[in-house]
Amino acid sequence: MAEEKHQLHDMENGSAAAVKKRDGERPSGAYERVIQPCVAELVGTAFFVFVGCVSVIENVEAAGRLQPALAHGLAVAVLVACMAEVSGAHFNPPFTMAVYLCGGIQMKMVVPYIVCQLIGGVLGAAMSRVMTSGEHYASAQGAAFAVVQSEEQLMAAIFGEVAMTCLVTTVVLMSAVNTKSKSPMAPFLIGCTVIVNILAGADVSGACLNPARALGPALMMGYWRYHWVYWVGPLSGGLVATVLVRLLLGDRKLRVILK
């Protein structure tokens, strides 16, 4: 009698495995848990850098900063909307670092994500070189960040990269990681923040905010002048955003103090 009752209970409620089998679903395997997210980061970063580089290289003078700003921001919004459920759609080493420090991904995925993002950045820059004219490519330094030309500009450029990366990373953490403020509008919010940052800071530092976006064109063009700024600034900005969220802005699950 007890055995029959137990079987009836299983039939009515069903285990997760039984439900998945009935619906034709299978538990995610190693490919979906590890390989597919890395592929998504590589492909997403490649297309983001490709669109961003082309928008700079073929920038219409009359459009000014608006053309690159819209291209970068809209590319981010579209790619995040498409790939957020696959990999989280970071496409940026500081984002991956911040999301990990806020408990959004496992440690074992951090290095593979960053490696794939950097490879994607190089592929995207190579794609832009194939697509654009040689003359425009050379005059734009391959869309490498050439705004900073002297030591006098360094402090403003570094501060700009820190502040702007802090802003966009905070938006990422608050809209996509923090439980209390998660929003289905995260792709739109992140894309708009990228647009705002480029409109505000492109003339100061280039508004890179992403070492993968900086590495690709620098490697393609061999342009390394002050390249370190676009690693130090974004990585520092990502850390500052993480501290803000973990100490002050995050929900009770994320905050490490004042719970």
N, C-alpha and C positions, 0 to 999 in steps of 0.2 A: 504493500500500500504506500509506504513511504517512497519507494523507488518510483512508482507510477506518478505520485504527486510531484516528485522532483523533475521527472521528464516533462510533465505538463507545464511546470513553471518555466523550464527551459524553452519549451515550444512557444509559450505566450510571450516571454520577454526576449529570449534570444541573446546569445553572447554577441560581442562586437564582431568576432570572426564569422559567426553564422550569418549575421546581417550583411557583412561585406560580401560573403560568398553568394548569398541570395541576390544581391544587387549587382553582381558581376564585378565587384571591386576587390582589389588585393591590397594588403598592407604595403606601404612604400618600401622598396628595396634600397640597396646601396646606391643604385644609379640616381634615384629620385632624392635621396637624402644627402648625397655627397657630390656626385659628378654633375648632375643637371644644374644645381645651383651655381657651381663654378662656371659651367658653360654659359649660363645666363649672365653672370657677372662679366665674363669676357665679351660676349656678344653685345650686351647692353652698353658697356663702356666703349667698345669699338665704334658703335653707331653714334653714341653721344659725342665722342671726340671727332669723328668724321664730320658730322653736321656742324659742330662748333668751329672746326678748322676751316671748312669751306665757307662758312658765313663770314669769317674774318678775311680769308684770302680773296674772296670775290666780293668783298664789302663795297657797296655802292656809296660813293663819297657823300651824296646828298642824304643818305639814311643815317650817317654818323654812327653813334653807338647803338641805335635802336635795332638795326639788323642783327648784329651778333647777340644782343641781349635777348631778343625774341627767339632766335634760333636755339640758343643754349637752353633757355627756360622751357620752351615748348618741347624740345627734345627730351629734357628730363621728365617733364610731366607725362608725356606719352609712354616713355620707357618704364617709368615707375608704375604707371597704371597697368601695363602689360605684364611686368615681371615681378611685381611685389610678392605674389603668392608662390613664386618659384624660388627666389633667392633672397627676397627682402629688398632687392633693387638698390644696392648701395652705390655701385659704380664709382666709388671714391674711398681711398684708404682711410682718411679721417672719419668718415661715416662708419666704416667697418669697425674701427678702433672704438669709437664712441658707443656704438650699438653693443659691442661685446662687453664694455665696461658697465653698461646698463642692463646686462643680462639678456640681451636680445638674440645672441647666437652663441654657439659653443666655441670654446677656445680652439678646438681642432680645425675649425673652419676659417679662422682669422688669416693665417698665412696663405692658404690656398686662394681665398678671396682676393687678397691684396696682390698676389702674383698674377692672377687672372686679370685683375683690373689694369695692372701695368702693361701686361701683354696686349690687352684690348686697346689701351691708349696708343701703343705703337702701331697696331694694325689700323686703327682709325686714322692716324696721321698718314700712314702709307696710302690708304684709300683716298685721302684728300689730295695727295700728291699726284695720283693717277688721274683724278678727275679734273683738276684745275690746270690752268695754263702755266707754263714754266715762268713766264714773265711775272704774272701776279703772285705765284708761289714764292719767287725769290724776293720780290719787293715787300711781301708781308712776313718775311723770315719764316715761311712755312707755318704761320700762325703760332710760332713760339712767342713767348712773352718778352717783348723787347722794349717795354715802356721805361723800365729802370735803366738809366744810362750813366749814372754817376753816384758816388758815395753819398752826396747830399740828399738823394732821393730814398736812400735805403730805409731810414727809420719810418718814414711815412708809408712806404710800400709794405714793410713788415707788419706795422700796426694795422694797415688796411686789410692785409690778408688774414691776420689773426681775428680782427673784429668781424669781418664779413663771413669768414668760415664759421666763427662762433655763432653768428646769427642763423645761418642756414642749417648748421648741425643741431642747434636748439630746436628749430622747426621740425627737423627730421625726428628727433627724439620725442618731442611733445606730441606730434601728430601721428607717429607710427609705432612708438614703443611704449610710452607712458600710458598705462591703462585708463586713467581718469580722463585723459584728453585725446585719446585715439580718435581719428576722424576718417571717414571714407573720402574726404576731400584732400587727403595727404598729398597725392600727386600734384593737384592744382596748387596747394599751398607751397610745396617745395619748389615747383617750377616758377611760381611768382616771386619767391624769395631770390632765386637765381637771377631772374630778370632785374629785380630791384637792385641787387648788388652790382651787377654789371653796369647798369645805368648810373649808379652812384660812384663806383670806384674804378671803372675801367681806365680812366685817365691817370689814376694815381699808381696802381700796381698792375693793371691788366685784369684784375678780378679773376684770378685763376681759381683759387679755392680748392684745387684738386691736383695732387702730384701726378696722377695718371694723365690728366689733361695737359700738364706741363711737359712730362717726359717724352711723349710721343713725338710732337713736332720738334722738340729740342734734339732728339736723336736723329730724326729725318734730315734736319737742316744743319746739324752740328753746331747749334747755337747754345752755348752753355753760360753766357755772361749772366751772373747773378741768379743762376738757376736754383741755387740752394734756397733762395727766398721762398720759392714756391713749394718747398718741402717744409721748411721750418715754420712758416706762417700758417698754412692750413693745418698741419699736425698740432701746433700749439692752440689754434682756434678750436679744434675738435676737443682737445683736453679741457679747455676752459668751459666749453658748453657742457661737457660731461660733469664737471664739478658743479656747475650751476644746477643741473637737473638732479644730481645725486644728493646735493645738500639743501637746495631751496625749492626748486620748481616741481620736482617729481611727486608722485603720489606716495602713499605710505609704504608701498612695496619697494619703491626705488630709493626713497630718502634713507640715508644712513644715520641722520640725526633728526631731532625735533619730530619724532613720530607721535 
